[in-house]
């Protein structure tokens, strides 16, 4: 199979496509595939021309840290849980990999996602004092807890922002991960609800066209639409 | 003190930063990646504590005794007492920070059984406890970031500590955005860099936890302790990209280990240790699986799909995703793999190292777990150690002037230049790291002996002889390049420590000395001086004060 990768040496250089030949079993993940290409004395592209090792980020390699977020065959995905068998038939075909494009490139597939964290800081996404509402009925509390459990699993990987038709660069519209954090803060401390609601209205509700593609690519399967419904009710 | 640098932003690093900021100490929190990428998110099973509402018969005293017994006499009573007595405060604070603990019908946190413990005292968030604690702490910390009390420094890797006359005044960092070394000074430095999984290749942990910081500090005069005690987690699965952990929560929820003999299931642990055999400590189960010499299976299918989805959803997802097996329908084949390091940087009770104003916390420090750690005690000790260090730092007077470190910085820059220009050997870093991992797995396995350890040391010495002359590979991150030598030195220190302990205790099993020997009932301390590795037993218990 062919592996076509969009590469870039540094933040200041031009990007270029490079294609590699690879022969790996179908159950190999894209993370292991990149490792496989990199683990060679002399790396060459498909024409035999010597080239350099592919830069990429990883940490947990099992879908819970969000490091290896990239775009694989045009779908924003985690490389460690995307498998070759689902990308090419019988080992024939091309796998196309490019970095997330909503963030500045550092090197090859490594991008700088600092803006995610800066924006959450700027918009004061913290609980202050934990005071969850105890007035709700038991069944409701159970449902809230289940949603909080799912939402708190957000990896801040940026896949939801990459796929979003409304998210540009995080200057105004802050995307699904922001909406979910808004929900977490206001559910943990209703006293901050009004303030968080304002941020939500400005940085999410005003810009979301509800394509909900964020939910399709979320590796944690976070039902962002439920966070939106809860935030809208609060507003 | 006025300010501190915390290296590492997992659960220990974040807890320390929060507690320091609460006391008005300015913190610079350094890590190449945000906290969401830390190894802490992989912690699955839970956190131990005896709360005011506890299982009948349980007590803090019992938690202390279980921990000391699990540690086979090598953990200090004073330290463990502090740890267990603080558990309630720590868990309550996590609840207050918004950690989504699993609760019963009445909203009370649930407890599960864990290995080596007399009662159910492990609180949990499904089987993703570490991730949920990280999420809560990230938000808690953000409050202090917004106030300017905590400054996060991303894209920065530890290079070395600034040490003068036995006192630490800061660090030199490699800044990946500037592609240069940057000095940073503060009244105190706290190391929270986790264990050294990556020394063994792709194990259950993060690829980022490579042990470099501990290794580098070792060569700068910091003493290390109990490196030979490495926890092999009994239940992991092999996948194409790494070994993955099957949480002890599975056994806590009733999971049974067996092997097949003539087509019949043999529940070998229950046969040998009784009905609670599957909940023996990790060291014992790993050795038993190793000794079985055949495929061992873990079965939890009898719990049924609904209960599995309620208590262990992440474990089911993991097995489905990576090995295509449904634990709700069939047993899963498991084998032991490197998981946790009981040893690490030697610290006193206040978590200060033998270098003044240099502290170590979390998995990179050695204090509470002796020769074997109980499941559920590491999430607890990561936070407790951070709190102890923060309190100590906040209560001290500012450190005073900073000496001139221009020479160290110049040497560092010259070192990196030399690495870039070197072309003495045909071995790139990646190959040496792979060979190191093979050596460590082979020669420092669950069972060791003199011959395997000596052979390991010989191999590491060979890799060390290559390390100064390797080819620079511009497509590899600079950290990977400059870290190689200190990682090898840490590996050498680990093998040397294991060679010096001629007995078997906890996770350290010597085939040539299979019994526990009272003359070794003290911690191994190892120090470094210009290529010489010297071990001694801490018989005066210097590090327990």
Interface residues (C-beta under 8 A of the other chain):
Chain A: X25 X27 X28 X29 X31 X32 X35 X38 X39 X41 X52 X53 X54 X55 X57 X58 X59 X60 X61 X62 X63 X64 X65 X66 X67 X80 X81 X106 X112 X113 X114 X117 X120 X121 X124 X125 X126 X127 X128 X129 X130 X138 X141 X145 X148 X149 X152 X153 X154 X155 X156 X157 X181 X184 X185 X188
Chain B: X33 X34 X36 X37 X38 X39 X41 X42 X95 X96 X97 X98 X100 X103 X105 X107 X125 X126 X128 X131 X132 X135 X136 X139 X140 X142 X143 X145 X146 X152 X154 X155 X176 X177 X202 X206 X207 X208 X240 X241 X242 X244 X318 X321 X322 X324 X426 X428 X430 X431 X434 X473 X474 X475 X476 X477
